[in-house]
């Protein structure tokens, strides 16, 4: 639109076109009118003005026009050339727009719509119309179609699948992956997909499954993933899940008892016997864990903690038995014998109340205690007569098989000091954390000298491992001292490690400690104990049948079983971990 400028001595009205950038013409006309000598200017001067920017409706003084709208810079040739260059560049640069890829087209046309199929596969009662050229990516089908097999020239094959983990859904995903260059894997179905990929020997898909499993290890999946990794030979997943269980078995499963029944006898035996197990509190906590683990295996019907629905108390279940035969020797208990054999018996007998609980439970035969008690008595006498000043050097294998395992959780940073209770052959060791340092002190209190070793120096071996976990309780960072050979005077304090800044609270601390010189591997020292605990192959066959019907008949529910963490506290009145 073209606006009109009405110039009057008293009033100027300006109409502006927003499409034009040149307003100077209007300004020049106004300046000419202002220089006239007449007191009053008559007439109208119509100015065709083109402007860009603001719209002015009324201005009282014609001199204010220039102040308000300013002077427009003359357009230079360089500005035009820059715009032309940008325009030219935008026209020359290619634009990428994603269309349906070849893989997507192949998947849609050949797999989903089954076009040009040259082979029909029947599996789990379902027909799959596929293509040999794509199936031959699998060594399973490649050898079938390329060898001297009866299926080589056929257009129909039947696959008998006996693995219960393989489902029609997993077959759909695996067959479909042969037509694609990428795949979406759901952790909830990953074990079925892994089983199917292992059947057809698809190494690439197995690796992708392993990556997903490694990223999603948690309390719900750890045992399931470990069993699948063992069955299908995925070594990295097997190692990762086993390490997860070593760290969390005592720190997590004692608070979430329902997951215990997922752990098999073989896996539990392997975990209990491992020296890297993060034992929270002392070795006696391992026995308490096994007691609950066996109880919940015996009572698979317990699925709730509601007191109105369930009533078998795992704490009193074994003590209230009237049978004098140790439970582990009964038909129901013999199946669970091997994990209890892996217990480090000498370290279960270092406190009177612990022995009292063992005798009341009547789970283990009393004959299992004789060898360890004799070994402990012999060690105590040799230390009292200064014949044994503690281990100064030890074979690594012997250390890991004989050491005591203990630990605790540090919830927050700051000065903390603690010891593990129980008889430690006159050596009172206190661990201290202050800011980012962990130290150990031989505490020698004069008021208790009769219970402490009077030797000036005491030797011992120790290994400390500190770990911090992420939200899935996977190890985020771990630091260890290795096996340290230490010698402490009375009340002497030595640093154990400087905590890495990457360690974040809460911290899990695991300690392997050997304070007496071992005479030999624990298995050799307790031969009589091992003979009593050995299960023959014939017994194992019987036990496998017993396991199917192992739930006791007296399973009437009156009261809810407490969580194992509470039962551990109530099973023994003594404090296992003592703050100093």
Secondary structure, DSSP 8 states (H G I E B T S, - for coil): --B-EEE-SS-EEE--BTT----HHHHHHHHHHHT--SSS--S-----BB--S-----BS-TTHHHHHH-------HHHHHHHHHHHHHHHHS--------HHHHHIIIIIIS-TT--EEEEETTEEEEE-HHHHTTSHHHHHHHHSS-TTTT-SEEEE----TT--HHHHHHHHHHTT-S-----GGGHHHHHHHHHHTT-HHHHHHHHHHHHHT--TTTHHHHHHHHHHHT-HHHHHHHHHHHHHHTTTTTTT-GGGGGGS-HHHHHHHHT-TT---SB-HHHHHHHHHHHHHHHH-TT-----TTT----HHHHTTT----S-GGGSTTTGGGHHHHHTS-GGGGSSSHHHHHHHHHHT-S-THHHHHHHHHHHHHHHHHHTTS----SS--HHHHHHH-EEEEEEE-SSS-EEEEE-S--TT--EEEEEETTEEEEEE---GGGGGGS---S-EEEEEEEEEEEE-TT--EEEEEE---EEEEE-TT-EEEEEE--TT--SSEEEEEEEE-S--SS-HHHHTHHHHHHH---HHHHHHHHHHHHT-S-S----SS----HHHHHHHH-SS-SEEE-
